[in-house]
Amino acid sequence: MNPPCARCGKIVYPTEKISCLEKNWHKGCFHCEVCKMTLNMKNYKGYEKKPYCSAHYPKTSFTIVTDTPENLRLKQQSELQSQVKYKRDFEESKGRGFSIVSDTPELQRLRKTQEHISNV
């Protein structure tokens, strides 16, 4: 027995049958849901068991943000660039005093550079 077409409901004979998206279609009935462009097995895109052309294929948008390594890196980077963290650290360090580190490699390099410039 020949199956009905998913679009028009008429009988689909083997010579004009396209079996796709778990349904049977006439060649002429297998077209984009939006623009009605006739599709074939090479250029269709299925979404919710309906055929679409590439231009009208529904865009899927993600609603859940997962903790992927990239998202964790971006979160950490945005926290580093945020002034909130610096303000919090500043408020915590108020009144504690501070310590001076006089011989860091960076300071030594700066001193040598300044001495070299002043000698020139």
N, C-alpha and C positions, 0 to 999 in steps of 0.2 A: 504494500500500500504506500502511496506517495504522501509525504508530509505536507502540511500547509505552510505557506510563506509567513515569515515573522512580521512582515510589513503589511501585506494586503490580505492575508488569510486564504488566498486561493491555493489550489494544489500546485506543487512545484514538481515538474517532471525532471528526470535525471539529466536531460540535455541542457537545461537552463538552471540547474541547481548550484548554489554556493552554500557550503556548510561552514559556518563561521560563528563564533561567539555562542556556541552551543545551540544554535538555531539554524534553520534552513531558509534561504532567501532566493527569489528570482534575481537574475543578474541585474535587471533594471530597478529592482526594489532595494538593492544593496547600495544605498547612498547615504551621504552625510545627513545627520539629524538636523543640522542648521541650514546649510546652503544647498542641500539636495544634489551635490556633485556626485556622480556615479563613481563608486569605488571598486577596487578589486582586492585580491589577496595581498598584493604588494604595497598598496598605499593607504590602507585603512588603519585606524587606531581605535581600539575598543575601550569603552568606558561604561561600566555598569551594564554590560551586554548590549550596548548600542554602538553602531559604527559612526565614526567621525573622521573628517579629513584632518590633516596636520594643522591647518590654520584654526580650526574650531574645536580642537581637542580641549576639553576642560582642564584648566590649570588646577593642580592640587596644591593646596597650601597647608603647611604643617602647623598644628596648633599647640603641640607639646614641645617644649624645649628640653632636650635631654642633656645630661652632663657628659657630653663628648669631650675629648681632650682639647679640641679647638675651642669649644664654648667655655671650658674652664680657663683656658689661657686668656681668652678675651675678657672674661670676668675679672681675672687677676690684673690684667693690664689696665682695665678701666678703673679698678680700685686704686692702683698705683697713681694714675693720673688725676684721681679725684682729690679735690681740695679738702673734702670732709675728713679723710684719713690724716692729712697733715695738720688740720686744725685740732683734731682729737689728740694727736700725739703732742702737739704744742701745749694744749690745755693740761695734759697729764704731766708734762715736764715742768710746768710753771712752779717756781718756788723750790725746786729740787737743786738748783744750782747747775753748774755745768763743768765739764772737765775739758781741758785743752790738751790736745795731742799735738806735740810740737814736731815730731820727726816722722811724719808719714811720708811714704815715697813721693806722693804728689807735692807736698810742701818742700821736700828736698829738691825736687826737680825745679820748682818755681824759684827757690833761692838761687840755685845755680844759674838759671836763666837770667834773673835780675842782676846777679853779679857780673855775668858775661856782658849784658847790655850796658851796665854802668861803667865797665872797664873800656868799652869801645868808645 
